[in-house]
Amino acid sequence: MKVKNMESYKGNKIPNQFIITDEENDAQYFQSYNTVIAKRCNNVVTLDEKAHDWSRTTIKYRNLFLGANSGQVLERINNGEYLLADLNKGNRDAKR
C-alpha cells in the first residue's frame, strides 16, 4: 500500500488529506485525518455513510478525489451508482 498527501489543483500537498493506493486489490481510498471518506475499488465507489459529507472541507476534498461536484455526487448516490457503507467500522480513531 502507498499513502500520499492529496494534492490541490495547483499541485500543493494538502495536510491531513490522504490518498491510499492498494495496487494488489485495485483499490484507492480517500482519508481525511483518521477517517476513511471514500473507496474506489474495481470502478465501484463507496462513500462512508456518516462521514462523506461531514464538513465543507471534507466535501471539497471528497469531490476532488471523485472528480465530481456535490450535485453529481448526490445524483450518483440517489441512482445507486455510488454506494453508502460504514467504511470505518472498528476504527476507534475515526473522529466523525
N, C-alpha and C positions, 0 to 999 in steps of 0.2 A: 504494500500500500504506500501511496505517496500523499503527503499533505503539503499544501502550499497556501499562502495567503491569497485571497481573492484579489484581483486587480481591477481598478477603476477603468473607465473608458479611456482615460489618459495614460494608463499603464502603471499607476501608483499602487503600491501594496496597501490593502485595506486592513487595519488592525482588527483582530478578533473575528474576522470573517474568513472561513477556510473552505477550500475545495479539497476533498479527499477522493483519490482515484484508486480503485481496486481493479487493476487490469485483469487479474485472474478470474474475476466474476463479471467482468464488463459492467462495472457499476461506478457511479460517481455520486458523491454526496456534497451537499452544501450544509456547513455547520456554522452557526452563529454563536460565539462564545462556546459554551459547553453543550449546546442543544442542536441536534440534527433537525434541519428545517425541511430539506427535500432530498429525494433519492431518485436517480435516473439509472435504471438497470434494464438492459436489452430493449431500449426505446420505450420503456414504461416509466412514467413519472408518478412518484408517490410523495405526497406532502404530509408533514406531521399535522394531525388533525387539531392539535391545540396550539402549536407554535408557529404555523406557517404565516399567520397574519398578526403576530404578537405586537408589533410596533411598526411605525413608519420606516424605520431603518431596516428592520427585518424584511418588510415588503419590498423595499428598494433593492436590496441585495438578492432576495429570492427571485425577483423579476429579472435581474441581471443574469443570474445563474440559468434561468429558464429561457431567456431571450424572448420574453413576453411582457406585456403591460398588465396592470391589475385587472382590467376588463377581460382580457383574453384568458387570464388565469381563472377568473370566476366562471367564465363561459365553459372552459375545459373541465372544471370541477363539476359543474352542473350537467354537462353532457356525458360525464363518465370517462373522459379522456385522461384526466388526472385523478388518481385515487387518493383517498384520505386514510391514514392509519396512524397508530401510535409508533412513531419511529424511535422513541426514547424510552420504551418500556424497560424497566430495570435500571435506567440511568439515574442514579441518585444525584448526580451533579447537574442535571438539567434544571435550569432556574425558572422555567416558564410553566 
